[in-house]
Amino acid sequence: MAKGRWPSGGQNKGKGADLPVDPAAALVIFGLLQGFLTVDSVLVDADRQVAITLTGTLREKTTLDRVMGYSGDQPFDAVLQALLRRG
């Protein structure tokens, strides 16, 4: 894994400090912790190489997204009828 460089303060000013992860990996970690990204699958092949698939979106949830999230276990026709009654 490549090490990233991050500007640091104090005695190393201008030199940067070594990070255990590069900036792209730090953004992935942040996305996972904040809930923007979720693990879709983890694959391990015969050579013990690991592939992790992440999914996520950068757009904010709409009202319809939230309603569908609350009614995810309901049949589609029941959700559609409820939406038609509201509007």
CORRA-V261581 format. One record per run of one state. SS is the DSSP state (@ for helix, = for strand, . for the rest). FROM is the first residue (numbers start at 1). TO is the last residue. If there is no record, write none. Layout:
BEGIN
((SS FROM TO) (SS FROM TO))
END
This chain:
BEGIN
((. 1 4) (= 5 6) (. 7 9) (@ 10 12) (. 13 16) (= 17 18) (. 19 22) (@ 23 34) (. 35 36) (= 37 44) (. 45 49) (= 50 56) (. 57 62) (@ 63 70) (. 71 75) (@ 76 86) (. 87 87))
END
